[in-house]
Amino acid sequence: MHVSQILKSKSDHAVFTLPPGTSVAHVAEMLSSRRIGAVVISRDGKSVSGIVSERDIVRELGRRGPACLTDAVDSIMTAKVTTCSRHDKADDVLQRMTDGRFRHLPVVEDGVMVGLISIGDVVKARLAELSMEKDALEGMIKGF
């Protein structure tokens, strides 16, 4: 299975972005209201300047307290973002996420962000694939 198939299976293809300079409080409010785990920081909604997750905000709150909420997101975002392409295999992406200890990965083609996948998206797709394989093997064994 490839990332392109995972993107097609997602019910919501929107990638929420916020511009650099946005306050950490605004990012937290957006994550909460949209019930998402990460937001891409982008100047134009197409390029990736950074990414910030719930974990990043909680980590900074634990370190500095609520004073960090007035800071620009630039101070806590991951600026060196790992990305993938539509042609990457799901298993490779899952390994990259596991090794890097992150749960969200922008999908980029020719420098333009075309989607965002989460570890949950990849696991869901992989489980569906395994279920189909199991059904096919059972059918072969039973002679269907």
C-alpha positions in Angstrom: 0.0 0.0 0.0 1.2 3.5 -0.9 0.6 6.9 0.7 -1.6 7.8 -2.3 -4.1 5.1 -1.3 -4.1 6.3 2.3 -4.9 9.8 1.2 -7.7 8.6 -1.0 -9.2 6.6 1.9 -9.3 9.7 4.2 -12.8 11.2 4.6 -11.3 14.7 5.1 -8.5 15.8 2.7 -8.1 19.3 4.2 -4.7 20.2 5.7 -5.1 22.9 8.2 -2.3 25.4 8.2 -1.4 28.6 10.1 1.1 31.2 9.2 4.4 31.7 11.1 4.0 34.2 13.9 0.7 32.7 15.1 0.4 32.6 18.9 0.8 29.3 20.6 -2.6 29.9 22.3 -4.3 30.3 18.9 -2.7 27.0 17.7 -3.9 25.2 20.8 -7.4 26.6 20.3 -7.4 25.4 16.6 -6.2 22.0 17.5 -8.9 21.7 20.2 -11.8 23.1 18.1 -10.9 21.0 15.0 -10.1 17.9 17.1 -6.8 17.4 15.3 -3.4 16.5 16.7 -1.1 18.8 14.6 -1.1 21.8 12.3 1.3 22.6 9.6 2.9 26.1 9.7 3.0 27.6 6.2 3.4 31.0 4.7 1.2 30.2 1.8 -0.8 27.0 2.7 1.3 25.0 0.2 4.9 25.0 1.5 5.9 23.5 4.8 7.7 25.9 7.2 7.1 23.8 10.3 4.7 21.6 12.2 3.4 21.8 15.7 1.6 19.1 17.6 -0.3 18.8 20.9 2.8 17.2 22.3 4.9 20.3 21.4 2.5 22.6 23.2 2.2 20.4 26.3 6.0 20.0 26.5 6.4 23.7 26.4 3.7 24.3 29.0 5.4 21.8 31.3 8.7 23.6 30.8 7.7 27.2 31.0 4.1 27.3 32.1 1.3 29.4 30.6 3.6 32.2 29.6 4.5 30.3 26.5 0.9 30.7 25.1 1.7 34.3 24.0 4.8 33.3 22.1 4.9 32.9 18.4 4.5 29.3 17.3 7.8 29.6 15.5 9.6 29.2 18.9 8.1 25.7 19.6 7.4 24.2 16.1 9.6 21.6 14.5 11.2 23.5 11.7 13.1 20.6 10.1 10.0 18.6 9.1 10.2 15.1 7.8 7.9 14.6 4.8 6.9 11.8 2.4 5.5 11.5 -1.1 2.4 9.8 -2.5 4.7 7.1 -3.9 6.1 6.1 -0.5 5.1 2.7 0.9 3.0 2.7 4.0 5.4 0.4 5.9 8.3 2.8 5.2 6.3 5.8 6.4 5.2 3.9 9.5 8.9 3.0 10.2 9.9 6.7 9.7 7.2 7.8 12.1 8.2 5.3 14.7 11.9 6.0 14.4 11.3 9.8 14.6 8.7 9.5 17.4 6.2 11.7 15.6 2.6 11.0 14.6 2.0 13.4 11.6 3.7 13.6 8.2 3.1 16.1 5.5 2.8 14.6 2.0 4.8 16.8 -0.4 5.1 16.6 -4.2 7.4 19.0 -6.1 7.7 21.3 -3.0 3.9 21.5 -2.6 2.0 20.0 0.3 -0.7 17.7 -1.1 -1.9 16.1 2.2 -1.1 15.2 5.7 -1.2 11.7 7.2 -1.2 10.6 10.8 0.0 7.4 12.3 -3.6 6.5 12.9 -4.3 6.8 9.1 -1.4 4.5 8.3 -2.4 1.9 11.0 -6.0 2.0 9.8 -5.0 1.4 6.2 -2.6 -1.4 7.2 -5.2 -3.1 9.3 -7.7 -3.0 6.4 -5.0 -4.4 4.1 -4.3 -7.3 6.5 -8.0 -8.0 6.9 -8.3 -8.4 3.1 -5.3 -10.6 3.0 -6.7 -12.8 5.8 -10.0 -13.1 4.0 -8.3 -14.0 0.7 -6.2 -16.7 2.4 -9.2 -18.1 4.3 -11.1 -18.2 0.9 -8.2 -20.1 -0.7 -8.0 -22.6 2.2 -11.7 -23.2 2.2 -11.8 -23.5 -1.6 -14.0 -20.4 -2.3 
